[in-house]
Each structure stands twice: as C-alpha cells, then as structure tokens.
Amino acid sequence: MATVKKTTGTSKAPRKKASEASAELTETTSNASAQDSETSHSEGEGVRRRDFIHIATVSFAGVGAAAVAIPLVSQMSASADVLAMASIEVDVSAIQSGQAIKTSWRKQPVFIRNLTAPEIAEANKVNIGSLREPQTLAERTQPGKENWLITMGVCTHLGCVPLGAAAGEVKGEYGGYFCPCHGSHYDTAGRIRKGPAPLNLKVPEYAFLSDTVVKIG
Ligand code: FES
C-alpha cells in the first residue's frame, strides 16, 4: 500500500492556467487535515477508487534548520523562497499501469504517468526527426524506469493545464495529453505533436529514491 505524506482531494481544473490550478491545490491542501481524517476511515479503498489523485507531498529538506537559525519575521519573508526551492517526494506505488496522477511542485502541476507497454511502444516507434522538439522517450525518462513519464502539467503554449491525467479525460490524437485551450496534442511521451505549443511538456529534475518513491526537484 502506498504511503503519502499528504494527499489532497480531487480538484480538476484542466482549462485553467497553472497558477490558478496551483492556487486551488494550495487551498485543497489546507483542508488536508480534515480530509486525512476522512481518508483514514476509507484507507485502502481511496486510492483504488480514485482515477485521479492529487498528491501534495513536500519534503522540506533544509527548511527546518533555516527556520531555527533566523528570526520569525525573516523566516516568514524567506519562506516563499525556501518553499519555491523545496523538493517533493511522491510514493508512486499506487499508480497502476495506464494511470496518472497530478501533484504539485513549486506551485505548478506535475503529471506522473505509469505508461503501459503499448504506450511505450507507441512512443518508441515515432520518427524522432519528425518531431517539433526531437526527443526519445528514453531521453525523457530514466534508465530502467521508462514506464514512468514525469512531466510538468503545463502546456508550453500559454500555460494551461492539459487534459489526460484522469481516466476518461481526452488524451488527444496521440494518446498522451490534450490542451483544449488552443488545441495542442501531446503524445504518450508528452511530446508536442499537433497544435500551437512549441515544446514538449517539460520534464522536471527528479530521481527515484527507491522503486516506489520519486523525488522531484
Ligand atoms: S495554452 Fe495549451 S494550447 Fe494554448
């Protein structure tokens, strides 16, 4: 069973700008205590029932020490900068093949997707030279973890949050993500294939701390 440090409720806002989506995530996180209580009653069925999970788990590495060392006022003024640099750790063990979740990092949405074998094959058969931003799936994932596609959930056109992370959402003509704002289609590797977006969905810096826990940032 996956463990997460903090799990927020579902709050889809696919057509909103990333900043707006982030604000909603923040607001949702503020209710996490109450939700955690409810979640504890249904633990074990929650993740299975959800096809779309927001996980806002923040690792404040270095934050504690900084908070002790500086006065309260300085701490408050510094917190935004510190938090902006913070990493998150996400337990991905509950994300089944073919599922994706949306979490939040540096106040922006991040998609974590467990690609199926056909989705990997689909990504690998693409002629890289035909791509607007030529990148292989291997270049966008990590060795031995090619099934884990981790990208920012921010359209590279004007910053909307694309659809496709939740089951039942439109994934676009190439089976990845679709931004309805102006019609950008991303493939199963999160690469732009059609529409006005100029670049692939950005892959953030991340590392697997174990088979099931990934650190983003
Ligand atoms: S913001 Fe995504 S297509 Fe314009």
Residues whose N, C-alpha, C, O or C-beta is under 5 A from the ligand:
A	BS01	FES	C155 H157 L158 G159 C160 C179 C181 H182 G183 S184
